[in-house]
Amino acid sequence: MARKSAASSQYHRENLRRDLIEAALGYVAEHGHDTLSVRTLANRVGVSSGAPYHHFADRRSLLLALALEGYERLIRPSVEQERATSDPVEYLTATSHQFLTFAIQNPRLFELMYESELTRPELDPAIREAQFRGFSLLKDAIMTAVPSMSEEEFSFRLLAVWSTLYGFATLRNKQMVKPYEMGQEAADAVVKSVVRGALAGS
């Protein structure tokens, strides 16, 4: 009986962590991350104020868990796309679209992932590792398409891809572009430019 109770308790704790993350993601989507606290999250889920501390030592560890969940959701479709196609053009196009779509649909989570206390004054090591996973996917696509390019040229192309995608996503989310540059047609044009530049000479 004691063993069964222990297993049940462990199951409950695992479920609570997932419930807390989902509730926190919902809060961030509605209000952003600045006002999110462990106490606020406990009230939102309907548990004691101390319950979340079994899973998150403090507010920063909670925000880090949310950001890493965001990176997982951002990267997972690209991993699946990589497995589904061997065409580097198709892959890079799909991955670029996925990045922009994620940023547009999750602007406040995107801000937490890229422009928050987790990234200033320097990147949290876990954030750095998550971003490296994304860079590796882009790197593989470009190197597959243009295997003979030099390391320097590759670095410039990867930098251009990242700067264009991230720059457009950030400008769009902050509404710093003209209204007609906010739609799908503009996103498609950006992706076409990214792919054309990245794979030039392939």
N, C-alpha and C positions, 0 to 999 in steps of 0.2 A: 504493500500500500504506500509506504514511504517513497519507494522508488517511482511509483506511478505519479505521486504528487510532485516529486522533483521534476519529472519529465514535463508534467503539465505546467509547472511554474516556468520552466525554461521556454516552453512553447509560447506562453503568455508574454514573456519578456521580449522574445524575438518579434512577436506580432506588434507589441507596443512600439518598438523602435521603428518599424515600418509605418505604423499609424502616425507617429510623431513626424517622420520625414514627409509623408504625404500631406499632413496638415500644415507643416511649415512651408512646403512648396506652394500650397494654396494661398497661404498668407502672403508670401513673397509676390506671387502673381497679382494679388489684389493691392498690396500696400508697399511693396519693396522690402528690402532687408533691414533698412536703417532702424526701424522701430520694433523689429522682432526680438523678443527676449524669451528666455526659457520659461519664465512665469506665464507670459502671454500664450506661449505654445501649450503649456499644461492646461490653462483655462480653455483653450480652443478644443483640446482633445477630451477634456473632462476628467482629468486625473489630478492627483495631489501635486502641489508645486514642487515636491522633491522627486517625483517619479521620473521625470526626464533625465535627472542627473545620474541615473543608473546607466544611461546610454551616452550622454554628452556631458563632459566634465564642466563645460562652461559655454557661454554664448559663441565664442569663436569656434569651438569644436562642432557646435551645431551648424554654424554657417559653412564650415569646411565640408561637413557631410552633405549639405544641400548642394554646394558647388560641385562636389565630386559626383553626385547623382546627376547633376546637369550635364557634366562631361560624358558620363556613361550614356545618357540618352542622346547626346549629340553625336558620339562616335559610333554607337552600335549600328545604326543604319549603314554607315560607310563600310564597316567590317563586313556586314552581310552583302553589300553591293560588291565588295572586292572578291568575295567568294563566288558571286553569281556571274561575273563577267571577266573576260581576259582582255577586253578592249580598253586600252588606257584612256582613250578619248571619252568613251561612254562612262567610264568609271569617274574620271576627273569631273566631267560635266555633272553627273549625279551627285557626287560628293559636294561640289560647290553649291548646287541648288539646296542640298540638305542643310548645309551650314547657314545659308541665308534664310531659309524657311524657319529653322530653329530660332535664329536671332530675332526674326520678325514676330514669331508666335510667342516667344518667351522673353520679352525685352527686359523685364526686371530680374529674372534669373540670369540672363546673359550678362547684365551689369554686375551681379554678384560674382559671377565666374571670372570676369575680366577687369572690373573696375571697382574694387572694394578693398577693405582692410586686409583681405587675403592676398592681395597683389601689391600692397604698398607697405613699407618703402621698397620691398622686394617680394618676389613670388614665394608663397608658401611651398616647401618642397613637394608636397602632395599635388598641388596645383601644377607645378612645373612638370611633374611626371605625367599627369593627365594630358597636358598640352603637348608633351613630346609624343604621346601616342597618336594624337591627331596629325602632328607634323610628319610622323613616320608614314602614315597612310598617303599623304600628298607626295612625299619623297618617293615612295615605291611606284606610284602612278607615273610620275615624271621620268624617273630613271628607266622604267620599263619602256616608255615611249621613245626616249632619246638616250640610249645607253652609252653613247660615245662622248657625251659632253663632259667637259672638265669639271672638277669639283668646284672651282670658282664660279663657273657659269651656272652650275646647278644651284649653288647658294643664292645667286642673284634671281634666278627664276622662282625659286621657292619663296624668297622674300617678296617678289612682285605679286605672286599669287596670294600670299597671306595678307599683304598690305592692302590689296584691292578688295578682297572679300571682307576683311575685318573693317576696313575703312568705310566701305559702303554700308555695311550692317550698322555700324555705329552712327554714321551720319543720318541714316534713315530713321533709326530708333530715336534719335534726338531731334528729328524733324528739322534737320539743317540742310535739306535738299528741297528743291521745288516740288510742289504737289504732283506734277506729272512724272517726277522721278521717283515716286514712292511705290508705284505699282509693279505688277509682274513683268511688264514689258521692259522696264528698266533693269530689273533683276536678271532677266534673260540676257539682256545686252551685256551686263557686267560679267556674267558667267561665260558668254561667248568670247569676250575679250580676254578673260583669264585663261581659258583653254587654248585659245589661239597663241597667246604669248608664251604660255608654259611649254607647249608642244611644238613650237616653231622649229623647223628643220627635221622633224620626225619622219 
